[in-house]
Amino acid sequence: MCGRFSTNTSLGSLLTLLGVDGAAVPLSDLIAARDDVRPSEPIAVVANRVTDAAHPRHVELFTWGLVPFWSRGRADAPRPINLRAETLLERRSFRSLLVRQRALVPAAGFYEWKKPESAAKRAKKTPYFLHRADGQPMALAAVWETQTDPDTGARTQTCALITTEPNAEVREVHDRMPVLLEPAHFERWLTANDVEPEALRALLRPAPDGTLALQRLAASPGQPAQPASPAAPAAQLGLFDTQSFTSRKGSRYSRP
């Protein structure tokens, strides 16, 4: 599962590897440094559009929480923020997204909460920030959907991140992790051509062990960190204690 992530890093080198034309769209308007990106918010996405000299690859804004085409605009329809790789490979209702509508989401890292070992009712989960051990930004695999309102013509773009089984680092805190793609696979993933799911199966695997580093946080992202006790190790100090956000209400966002 990936329910929160951060874009608080320099993403320029990653966008260059993605082949994004920074002149096509003001990137600063789309990729703000945000410590706490949450479901239902607009996020920066590089989708597998048809590109040419007149239409270079670029960054777009999508709402995080997929509205499938078959939901027919129902307000009560689930809007998954994550889709299991297994679901995309096996379920016909989602399989077409993997074939035709793939994307990458630039990120600094993502958050997970480790369940307490204590069985006490008030025992709280411990937040962790997971980032690449080499210090580079990451590219999260995603699928996307576009819907057009028949009455107004307004277009809505939504997306969901793809998750897979955890690698060694993530397994310490959670039983799922987002699919991370390496630069060698960007072009294959972002091709505008249809790709059969079986040809992508090898990309939908956990990142190799050692790819990620875990950082334990003193407070959840978006919440002020509590003063550390003298005995607390430095690794437990809060990193993201300056920003607060309240999620929007009214829509159902699910975490399959």
C-alpha positions as CSV (number, residue, x, y, z in Angstrom):
1,M,0.0,0.0,0.0
2,C,1.1,3.6,-0.6
3,G,-1.3,6.1,1.0
4,R,1.0,9.1,1.3
5,F,4.2,10.2,-0.4
6,S,6.6,13.2,-0.7
7,T,7.9,15.3,-3.6
8,N,10.2,17.3,-1.4
9,T,13.4,16.8,-3.4
10,S,15.1,17.9,-6.6
11,L,13.3,16.0,-9.4
12,G,15.1,17.6,-12.3
13,S,17.5,14.7,-13.0
14,L,14.6,12.2,-12.9
15,L,12.5,14.3,-15.3
16,T,15.5,14.5,-17.7
17,L,15.7,10.7,-17.6
18,L,12.0,10.6,-18.3
19,G,12.5,12.7,-21.4
20,V,10.3,15.5,-20.1
21,D,10.5,18.8,-21.9
22,G,10.7,21.4,-19.1
23,A,9.9,24.2,-21.5
24,A,6.6,22.7,-22.5
25,V,4.9,23.2,-19.1
26,P,6.3,25.3,-16.2
27,L,7.3,22.4,-13.9
28,S,7.4,24.6,-10.8
29,D,3.6,25.1,-11.3
30,L,3.1,21.3,-11.2
31,I,5.7,19.8,-8.9
32,A,5.7,21.8,-5.7
33,A,7.9,20.5,-2.9
34,R,5.3,18.8,-0.7
35,D,6.2,16.7,2.3
36,D,2.8,15.2,2.6
37,V,0.9,14.3,-0.7
38,R,-2.4,12.7,0.1
39,P,-5.3,10.9,-1.8
40,S,-7.7,13.2,-3.6
41,E,-5.0,15.8,-4.2
42,P,-3.7,16.7,-7.6
43,I,-0.3,15.1,-8.3
44,A,2.3,15.4,-11.1
45,V,2.2,12.6,-13.6
46,V,4.0,11.7,-16.8
47,A,1.5,9.7,-18.9
48,N,2.2,7.5,-21.9
49,R,0.9,10.0,-24.5
50,V,1.7,10.0,-28.2
51,T,4.7,12.4,-28.5
52,D,6.4,14.1,-31.4
53,A,8.3,17.3,-32.1
54,A,5.1,19.4,-31.7
55,H,3.9,17.5,-28.7
56,P,6.9,16.6,-26.4
57,R,6.5,14.5,-23.3
58,H,5.4,16.6,-20.4
59,V,4.1,16.6,-16.8
60,E,0.4,16.8,-16.2
61,L,-1.8,17.1,-13.1
62,F,-4.1,14.1,-12.2
63,T,-6.3,13.6,-9.2
64,W,-4.9,10.8,-7.0
65,G,-7.8,8.3,-6.8
66,L,-8.8,6.4,-10.0
67,V,-12.3,6.9,-11.4
68,P,-12.7,3.7,-13.6
69,F,-14.6,4.2,-16.9
70,W,-17.2,1.6,-15.9
71,S,-18.2,3.6,-12.7
72,R,-20.3,5.9,-15.0
73,G,-19.7,8.9,-12.8
74,R,-21.4,7.5,-9.8
75,A,-20.6,9.6,-6.8
76,D,-20.5,6.6,-4.5
77,A,-18.1,4.5,-6.7
78,P,-14.8,3.5,-5.0
79,R,-11.8,5.5,-6.2
80,P,-8.8,3.3,-5.6
81,I,-5.5,5.1,-4.8
82,N,-3.6,1.8,-5.2
83,L,-4.2,-1.1,-7.5
84,R,-2.4,-4.5,-7.0
85,A,-0.2,-5.6,-9.8
86,E,-2.0,-9.0,-9.6
87,T,-5.4,-7.2,-10.1
88,L,-4.1,-5.4,-13.2
89,L,-2.8,-8.6,-14.7
90,E,-5.8,-10.8,-13.9
91,R,-9.0,-8.7,-13.8
92,R,-10.5,-7.8,-17.2
93,S,-12.1,-4.6,-15.8
94,F,-8.6,-3.2,-15.0
95,R,-6.4,-5.1,-17.5
96,S,-7.0,-2.5,-20.2
97,L,-5.5,0.2,-18.1
98,L,-2.2,-1.7,-18.0
99,V,-2.4,-2.3,-21.7
100,R,-3.1,1.3,-22.8
101,Q,-2.8,3.8,-20.0
102,R,0.4,3.7,-18.0
103,A,2.2,6.5,-16.2
104,L,5.0,7.4,-13.8
105,V,4.7,9.6,-10.7
106,P,8.0,11.4,-9.6
107,A,8.5,11.2,-5.9
108,A,11.1,11.7,-3.2
109,G,9.8,8.7,-1.2
110,F,6.7,7.3,0.5
111,Y,5.4,6.7,4.0
112,E,4.3,3.5,5.8
113,W,3.1,2.9,9.3
114,K,4.3,-0.1,11.2
115,K,1.8,-1.9,13.4
116,P,2.6,-1.8,17.1
117,E,4.0,-5.0,18.7
118,S,1.9,-4.2,21.8
119,A,-1.7,-5.4,21.9
120,A,-2.7,-2.4,24.0
121,K,-5.7,-0.6,22.5
122,R,-4.0,2.8,22.6
123,A,-0.7,1.6,21.0
124,K,0.0,3.7,18.0
125,K,1.5,2.8,14.6
126,T,5.0,4.1,14.0
127,P,5.5,6.2,10.9
128,Y,8.4,5.6,8.5
129,F,9.7,7.4,5.5
130,L,11.1,5.1,2.8
131,H,13.4,6.6,0.1
132,R,16.1,5.4,-2.3
133,A,19.3,4.4,-0.5
134,D,21.3,6.1,-3.3
135,G,19.6,9.5,-2.6
136,Q,18.0,9.7,-6.0
137,P,14.3,10.4,-6.6
138,M,12.0,7.5,-7.5
139,A,9.5,6.9,-10.3
140,L,6.3,5.2,-9.1
141,A,4.4,3.1,-11.6
142,A,0.7,4.1,-12.1
143,V,-2.3,3.7,-14.4
144,W,-4.6,6.5,-15.4
145,E,-8.1,7.2,-16.7
146,T,-9.8,10.2,-18.4
147,Q,-13.5,10.9,-18.3
148,T,-15.4,13.7,-20.1
149,D,-18.6,15.1,-18.7
150,P,-21.2,14.7,-21.5
151,D,-23.0,17.9,-20.4
152,T,-20.2,20.3,-19.8
153,G,-17.4,18.8,-21.7
154,A,-15.1,19.1,-18.7
155,R,-12.3,16.5,-18.6
156,T,-11.3,14.7,-15.4
157,Q,-7.9,12.9,-15.2
158,T,-7.4,10.4,-12.4
159,C,-4.8,7.8,-11.5
160,A,-3.8,5.0,-9.1
161,L,-0.4,3.8,-8.0
162,I,0.5,0.1,-8.6
163,T,1.5,-2.0,-5.7
164,T,3.3,-5.3,-5.4
165,E,4.7,-7.6,-2.7
166,P,7.3,-6.0,-0.4
167,N,11.1,-6.2,-0.6
168,A,13.3,-6.8,2.4
169,E,13.2,-3.2,3.6
170,V,9.5,-2.6,3.2
171,R,8.6,-6.0,4.8
172,E,9.9,-4.6,8.1
173,V,6.9,-2.2,8.2
174,H,4.3,-3.3,5.7
175,D,3.1,-6.2,3.4
176,R,2.8,-4.2,0.2
177,M,5.0,-1.6,-1.6
178,P,4.6,0.6,-4.7
179,V,6.2,-0.6,-7.9
180,L,9.4,1.4,-8.5
181,L,10.7,1.6,-12.1
182,E,14.4,2.0,-13.0
183,P,15.5,4.4,-15.8
184,A,16.2,1.4,-18.1
185,H,12.5,0.7,-18.1
186,F,11.1,4.2,-18.5
187,E,10.7,4.1,-22.3
188,R,9.1,0.7,-22.3
189,W,6.6,1.7,-19.7
190,L,5.8,5.1,-21.3
191,T,5.4,4.0,-24.9
192,A,2.1,5.1,-26.3
193,N,1.7,1.7,-28.0
194,D,-0.5,-1.0,-26.5
195,V,1.5,-3.5,-24.5
196,E,0.2,-6.9,-23.5
197,P,0.2,-7.3,-19.7
198,E,2.4,-10.4,-19.8
199,A,5.1,-8.4,-21.4
200,L,5.1,-6.0,-18.4
201,R,4.9,-8.7,-15.7
202,A,8.6,-8.6,-15.1
203,L,8.4,-4.8,-14.3
204,L,5.7,-5.3,-11.7
205,R,8.0,-6.9,-9.1
206,P,9.4,-5.6,-5.8
207,A,12.4,-3.4,-6.0
208,P,15.6,-5.4,-5.4
209,D,16.6,-5.7,-1.7
210,G,18.9,-2.8,-0.7
211,T,17.2,-0.3,-3.0
212,L,15.4,1.5,-0.2
213,A,16.4,3.0,3.2
214,L,14.0,3.4,6.1
215,Q,13.8,6.4,8.3
216,R,11.7,6.3,11.5
217,L,9.8,9.4,12.2
218,A,8.8,10.9,15.6
219,A,5.4,12.0,14.2
220,S,3.2,11.3,11.1
221,P,3.8,13.6,8.1
222,G,1.8,16.8,8.5
223,Q,1.8,16.6,12.3
224,P,4.2,18.5,14.6
225,A,6.9,16.3,16.0
226,Q,6.8,15.9,19.8
227,P,10.0,17.0,21.7
228,A,12.4,14.2,21.7
229,S,13.6,12.8,25.0
230,P,17.3,13.1,25.8
231,A,17.6,9.3,25.2
232,A,15.9,9.3,21.9
233,P,18.2,8.5,18.9
234,A,18.6,11.1,16.2
235,A,17.0,8.8,13.6
236,Q,13.6,9.2,15.4
237,L,13.5,13.0,15.1
238,G,10.6,14.3,13.0
239,L,11.5,15.5,9.5
240,F,8.3,17.0,8.3
241,D,6.8,19.1,11.0
242,T,6.0,22.4,9.2
243,Q,3.0,21.5,7.0
244,S,-0.6,20.5,7.9
245,F,-3.3,19.3,5.5
246,T,-6.9,18.2,5.9
247,S,-8.2,15.8,3.2
248,R,-11.2,16.7,1.2
249,K,-14.5,15.1,2.1
250,G,-17.4,13.8,0.0
251,S,-15.7,11.1,-2.1
252,R,-14.8,7.6,-1.3
253,Y,-11.1,6.8,-1.6
254,S,-10.1,3.2,-1.1
255,R,-6.9,1.4,-0.5
256,P,-7.1,-2.1,-2.0
